[in-house]
Amino acid sequence: MGTDGLTFETSLAGMKKADWLSAIEELCDDEGSFEQLGARHYAALVEKSGTLLVSFETLQGIPSLSSRAQPLGWEMMQSMGWSSLCIASDGDTWFRDADVYGYFDRLIDDGFFDEFDSIVFYGAGPCGYAAAAYSVAAPGARVLAVQPQATLDPRMSEWDDRFVEMRRHDFTDRYGYAPDMVEGADAAYVVYDPRQRLDAMHAALFTRANVSKLRLPYMGDAIQTDLLEMEQLSPMLAAIADGTLDDLTFARMMRARRQHPPYLRALMAALDAEGRTPLVYALARNVTSRMHAPRFARRLKELERAGSLKDD
């Protein structure tokens, strides 16, 4: 407990940025450290056990993903007793900053990562890029990257026009090309929706012997949020940490999609757009038999009124 009564159960929601950073620093004081890395990055370390989760997050994303406005890594710290190293950025920076390089260099020189039995690097989107890129600092670690970019170097990814403002940043120097950086990992997992063309193109660049591609069609462009809402992110991280995540385990976890309305709505919209009316009908019948789903009920009635499909 900190001097002002803060604990890891304290909600930090609604705090101004300066107050939030002060609270995080205070909470890290007893069992770790807190450090500002240049103008836009921060490192919050809490040591609890021999399993370390290195999470890359943004100050803007943390309160939207956590009801208590705490780093995602702290959920695993509290539920599983893990250690947590959260590297946070103010905005989407892809963590391309010499001060961040220097921080990881110091961790390597100090033998920090050698103190842990199991290490998992995690991030999504720009943070997924960083999780893969900085995993090279801890050879033998495991990586979970959700919808990561491989690089934003326009010489390699000029087809990705979503982040043109980042093209002036150097993605070729240290901790640069993420697919090369994961080659020293024990295993890396790239999660993406193959129907999201640009995400799929980045995922293709991660093709390596130690990389498993976990495809989630019809999940769209906010998979991290979906995993959290389905309560499957923590089980995935736990399975990765103990080396038990395989295709079958992942498939069983993703059966949670059957109860996840955003996925079901996206699936129905895609099937409708492709003119696959029998499958739309089967989906609508299945969903309405299991859940209160007005949109599916309306679509089912439309199809039945059209008379083109009848119950068997």
N, C-alpha and C positions, 0 to 999 in steps of 0.2 A: 504494500500500500504506500502511496506517495504521501508527501507531507500535507497535502490538501485533501486527503481522503479519497483520492482517485484509486480505483482498482480496475482490473481488466473487465469487470462486469459493468463498469460505468459507461453510460451512453455519452458519446461525444457529438451526437447529432445536433445540428443548429449552431455549432461554434463558428466564430470567424476563423479565418485561416491561421492567424497568428496565435490565437488561443488554442486552436486544435494542435498546432505544432508543439506548443508548450506542454500541452497535456500528454502528447505522445512521448515527448522527451522525458517528462516526469515518470511516466509509466515504465520507460526503458531503464531508468537510472539504477534500480535495485538489482536487476538481473541481466543487464546488457549495456547498450550504449546507443546514443543518438548523435547523428552527425549531419550537418549540412554540407552538401557536395556542390560547391559553386553556387550559381544563382538560382538554379531550377530543380535541383535534385536533393534527396534526403535519404539517409540510411538509418533504419530503426531495427536494432537487434535485441532480441530477448532469448536468452539461452535457458532451455529447460531439460533437454534430453539429447540423446545421440542421433536423433532424426532431425534434420534441418530442412525446412521449406524456405527456399529463396523465391519470394514473390515480387514481381514487377507490377506496379500499380500507378495510378495517377491520383493526384489530390482531388481532382474533379470526380473521378469515378468511384472513389472509396465510399462517400456518403450515399451514392445512388445504388451501390451494391450491398451495403451493410446497414441494417436498421440501427445499429449503434455507431455508425460512421467509424468503424475500425478496419484496419487492413484485413484483407481476406485471410492472410496467413495466420492471423490471431485466432480465427475460428478453429483451425487445426491445432494451434497451440493449446487452446483451452479444452477442446474435446478429446484430443489424442495425446496431449502432453508433449507435443513437438517443440523444438526450437524454431524461431521465426526470424528471418532477415528480410525485411520489406525495403525494397528500393523504390522510392516514390518520385514521380516527376510532376512538376507544375505545368500541366498541359501535355500534349502529345509531342514528345521530343525524340522518340525512339532511343532515348538514353545515349545519344551520340554526343558525348561531352567528355573532355579530357579529365575533368575532375572525377567522373564516374570510372573512367579507365584507371586512374590513379588509385582510387579506393580499392578496386579489385586487385590491382597490382600489390597493394599493401597486404590484403588478405592472403594472397598467394605467398608473399615473402614471409609472413608471420606463421605460415603453416596452419592458418585458421581452418580450412576445410578438412585438414587431416584429423581434426578432433572429432569428426562425426562419422558414425557408422553408415548412415544412409542420408543422401542429399537429393532433393527434388527441386528443380527449377521450374517455375510456373509463370505464365502470363498469357494475355489474350490480345490479339491485334498488334499494335505497336509494342505492347508489353510482351506479347508472345515472341516477337522478333528478338527483344532483349533477352528473354529467358533462354532462347536458343543460342544467341550470340555470346552471352556471358557464361554459359555452362562450360565453356572451354577452360575456365578458371578452376574447375573442380573435376578433373578427369575421373570417369567412373560414375559420375552422377547420372540421374535420370531426369528427363525433360518432358513436360506437358506444355505444348504450345497450341493455343486455340486460335484458329484463323491468323496465323502469323504471316508477316511479310518476310521474304527471304532477303531482300535488299531493296532499297529505293534508288540505287545507282541507275541513272537513266540509260546507261550503256547496256544494262542487263534487263531492266524492267520499264522501258519507255512505254510499254503497253498499259501500265497502271497509271491512269490519269487522276486518281483520287487524291494524291498527296503531292501535287506538283510543287508546292511551296517547300518541300523537303529536298528537292533535287539539288539545291545549292550546298547541302550538307554532305560531308565525306562519308561514304559507306564502304570505302576501300581500305582504310587504315586499320588500326588495331580493333579487335573484337568486331570485325566488319561484316563479312559475308556469312550470314547465319547458318546456311547448310554446311559450310566447311567447319564451323565452330562446334557442331554437334557430333563430329566424327569421333571425338574422344569420349562421348557419353556411353554409359552402359546400355541405355536404350532411350529413344526419344519417340514421342507420340505427337502427331500432328492431327488436330481435329478440324474438320471443315465441311462445308456443304458443297459437294461437287457441282451443284447447279449454280453456285455463285462463281461466275467465270473467272474473275480476277483472283479470288481466293484459291480456286483450284489451280490456277497457273502458278501461283506462289508455292502451293503445296507440292506441285510437280518438281520444283527445284530442290525440294528436300529429299529427293529419292536417294537413299543411302541404305546400306545393309542393316544398320542398327535403327532405322526409322520405320515406325509403323504408322500408316495413314488410316485414321479412323474417320470414315465418311458418314455424314449425317445429312442425307438428302432431305430437302424441304424444310430444313431448320433455319434457313435464312442467314442474315448477316449479324445477328446478335446472339451467338451460340453460348457465350459465357453466361449471359442473363438467363437463357433457357436452362442451362445446367444447374444454375443456382435455384431457379424456381422449381425444377424437378427434384431438387435435393440430391443431385448425382455428382456434383463436383467434388465434394469431400470424399465419397466412396472411391471415385476415380483416383484421387491423389493418394489415398490410403493403399489402394491396390498397386499403384505404381511404386510407392515407397517400399512395399514388401515383395515386389517382383511378381505379382500374380495377375497383372492385367494382360489378358490375351483377347483374341477376337470374340470368343464365346462369352467371357466375363463382361466385355464391353456390350455385346448384344443383349445380354440379360439386363444390364443396367439401363440400357436405352429403351427397354419395354415401358419405361416410365412415360415415353412419348404418347402412349395410348391414352393417358389421362391428362395430357398437356394441350389445352385448347389452342394456343397459338400455332403449334405444329399441325394439329388436326385441321385448322382453318386453312393454313398454307397448303396442306396436301389437297384439300378439296378444291381450292382455287386453281391449283396447278392441273388437277385432273379435268376440271371444267374447261380450262383454257385449251387443253389438248383434245377436247371433244370426247373424252373417255367416259361417256355417260353411264355405262353399266358399272364401272368402278365407282363413280360418284354415288350411284344408287346404293351399292353395297356398303360403301363407307358411311353414308348417311344413316342407313338402317342400323349398322353396327354401333355407331356413336350414340344415336338416340335410344338404343336399347340399354346403354350402360350409364348415360350421363344426362343431365339437364342441359340441352344444347339447342336453344331456339333457332339458331341459324341453320343447323343441320335438319331440324324438324321442318322448317320452312322449305328447304331445298327438297327434302323427301316428298312433301306434299305436292310441290311443283311437278316433280317427275311423275308422281302417281296420277296427277290430274292430266298430264300430257298423254297418258295412256300408252307410252312407248315401253314401259316396264311394268310388269305385274309381279305380285308375290308368287312364289312357287307354290 
